[in-house]
């Protein structure tokens, strides 16, 4: 007990810095979990949570039997898959390229330009995408017309929604996610590069034999976390970029929850869907972590 108190006293300033983050998570992440009880009740806003009638798994079964269930799951998985396949390697490649730059001023300029879009609101980003792809005044269609082709109304083509969303996500977040890998690169021992040079390794061989293995733990951890968020595609940008013409590919679980929960007032049904997606995400994280631990040396625990 005395040893524990000494450790706490020695780390009191670090704990004080951690306190606001801890309070935020308790207030906005853990306490709201109490609300999942309404997914097992026929929640009535006027009766309150405790006075509402228990219905068990009624709303879960209702979601599974919904004709749109497989469409929503397919759209959500595919949209996340597009983002994962294209967006996950992008910051790794950018970090490796920045690591090879020797001109410090240019390197800092590229870093600043690449991560600034992360701080732009999703509303602004969606507006920019719609403006750039406008069939009448968009920059992209102006270029298409200059090549002698007819303009394309990108935003009403369901088959183009996923690529547009994935590319906008890469542009907005690739620089910010690169910071993690650049931090991991600084932990690599410079003597490993010197030894590789002595052995006659080229820049590509050094990247393959030293750099990539050095940041592999960070890559695996980020991959595990990304897989766990497969069903948690960002609502704001999808909602802002989609329209009735693209619902075939753009309607995902989060937009469906918004419609049935907030628009139609089915709070219990929406809570059941959200809890279901949370359980699936937990299973995906545990499964990916197990595979990583079994076949590699890196895992979350």
N, C-alpha and C positions, 0 to 999 in steps of 0.2 A: 504493500500500500504506500509506504514511504517512498519507494523507488518510483512508483507511478506519479506521485505528487511532484517529485523532483523533475521528472520528464515533462510534466505539464507546465511547471514553472519555467523550465528552460526554454520551452517552445511557446510561451504565452503570446509573444508578438505574432508568431505565425498563425496561432489559433485565432487571435484577434482579427487578422486579415481574412481568415477563412470564415469567420462568423457571419458576415452578410450573405455569403453564398449559401451557407447552411440554412439560414433563416429563409432565404428565397426558395430553396428546394422544399423545405418543410411546408411553407405557406402555399406554394403554387403547384407542387408536384405530389406531395404525400397526403396532405389534408384533403385535397379534392378527391382522392381515391375512395373516400367514404361515399361519394355519390354513386358508385357502381351498384349500390343496393337497389336503386330505382330500376335497374335492368331486370330485376326479379319481381317487380311490382307493377301494378297498373297505376302508374304515378298520376296523381291529380294535383294540379298546382294549388288548388284551394284547400284540399284536405291536408297537404303536406306529405312528407316522406313516410312517417310512422303510421298515419291513418289510412294510407293507400293500401289497396288489397294486394295480397301476394298472388302472383300468377306463375311462379317457378320459371321454367325455361320456355315459356310461351313465345316470347319475342325472339329468342334464339332460333327456335324452330320456324318461326314466321320468316326470318331472314334466309334460312337454308332453303325453304320452300319457295322463296320469291323467284319468279321467272328471270329476274335481272341478276340473280346471285352470281352465276357463272360469268356473265358479261362484266359485272363490276370487278370480280376477282381477276379475270383475264386482263382487263384494261389496266388495273392497278399494277399487276405483276409485270406486264409488258412495258408500261411506262417506266417503272423502276429499273427493269432490265436494260432498256435503252440507255437510261442515265448511268447505270452501273458499268455497262460494257464500254460506253464512250467516255463517260465522265471520270471513272475511277483511274484509268491509266494516265489521263491528261495531266494532273498535277505532278505525278511521278516523273513524266517525261520533261515537263517544264522545269522541275527542280534539278534534274540531271543536266539539262541544257544550261541553266543558270550557274550550276556548279562548275561548268567548263569555261565560263566567261572569265577572262583575266582583267578586262577593263572595269574597274570597280564602279565608276560613275555611271556607265551604261547599264551595268548589272542592277544598280539601285533604281535607275529610271524604269527598267523593265519590271522590276518587282512592284514598284509603286503603281504603275499603270495597270498591272495585272490584278492587283488585289483591291484597288479602289472600287470597282463595280460591286464588290460584296456589300458595301455600305449603302448602296442605292436601294430604295424601297421596291418591293415586288410590284407595287402599283405602277411605279415609274418604269420599271423594266418591261412589264407587260405592255404599257402604252408605247414604249419605244419599239418593241417588236411589231406591234400592230401598225405603227406609223411607217417603219422601214419596209414592211411587206404590203403596204397598201397598194391595190391594183391601179389606183389613179395617180398618186403622188409619191409612192414609196421609192426609195433609192434602189432597191433590188429590182423592181419592175422597170425603172428607168434604164437600168443597165441591160435588162432583157430586151427592151424595146430598141435600144441602140444596136443590138446585135441582129435586129430584124425579126424578132419573134413577138408573139402576142403576149400581153401582160397576163399574169396568173394571179387569181384570187386565192392566195395561200391559206388564209384563215378560215375558209369554208370547205376546205378539202380534208376530210376525215383522215385519209391515209398520210397526210403530211403533219398532223398535229404532234405525233410522238417525236419525229426528228426535230421539229421546231422547238418543242419544249426542252428536249435534251441539249440542244445546242445553246439555247438561252441559259440553261443552268450551268453549262461549262463556262460560258463567257462571264457569268456573274460570280462564280465561286472558285474557278480554277486557281486564281492567284492566292486567295486566302488559304485554300487547302495545301498549296505548295509550301507555305511557311512551316508546316509540320515536318515535311520531308527535308527542307533546308536545315531545320534544327537537328534532325537525325544525322544529316551529313556532317555537321560540325563535330559530332562525337566519334567519327572515324579517325583512327590513329594515322597521322601523316606518314609515319614510318612504313606503313603498309604500302603506300604509294611509292615511297623511295625504294623499297625492296622490289616492287614490281618493275620500276624503271631499270634497276640494276639487272634484272632478269630479261630486259629487252622488251617489256610489254608495251604495246601501243596504247593510245588513249582509249580506244574501244575496248581493248583487253583489260585495261585497268578498271574501266567502268563495269565490265562484266564480272571480273574476279574480286574487286575490292568494294566498289561503290554500292552495287546492288545488294550483295550479301550484308553490307553494313547497315542498310536501311530496311532490310527485309522484316525485322520485328515490327517496325512502324507500319509497313505495308500490310502485314497480316492483321494487326490490331484494327487498322482503319477498315480493312475489308470485312472483318467480323462485325464491326459496328454498322457498316453500310448494309450488309445483308440483313441485319436485324431491323432495318428501317424500310424494308422492301414494301410493306403495306402502308407505310406512313408517308406517302407522297404529299408534298406541300400543297395545301388546299388553295392558298391565295392565288398563285400564278396559274394553276390549272383552271380555277374558276374564272379568272380574268381573261384568259386566252381562249377559253372554250365558248361555244355557242350551239344552239340547237342543231346546226348542220354538222357539227363534229362530235355530238354526243356518242356516236357509235364507237369511237376510240377514246374520247376525252372524259366520259363519265366514269369516275372512279369512286372508291368507297367514301372518301372524305367529302366529295361534293354531294353524294347521295345522302350521307348523314346530315349535311347542312340542310338539304331540302326537306327530309322527313322530320328532322329534329327541331330546327329553328323556324322553318317556313310553315310546316304543317303542325307543329306542336307535339309530335310523338316523341317525347323525351325518353321514355322507357325503351322504345324501339331503337332510338339512336344510341343510347347508352349500351345496349346489348351488342350492337354492331361494333362500337368502339372497343368494348371489352374483348370481343372476339378477335379483333385485329391485334390487340395488345398481347393476347395469349399466343397467337401465331408468330408474332415478332419475337417473343421470348423463346419459343421453340426453335426458330431459325437461328437466333444467337447461340443458344446452347448447342445446337447441332453443328454449326460452323466452328464453334470453339472446340468441340470434341474432335472433329476431323483435323483441325489445326494442331491440337495437342497430340493426337495419335500419329500423324504422319509428319509432323515437324517439331521444332523446339520452342515454338512461340504460341502463347494463348493468353486469354484474359485472366485465367486463374488455373 
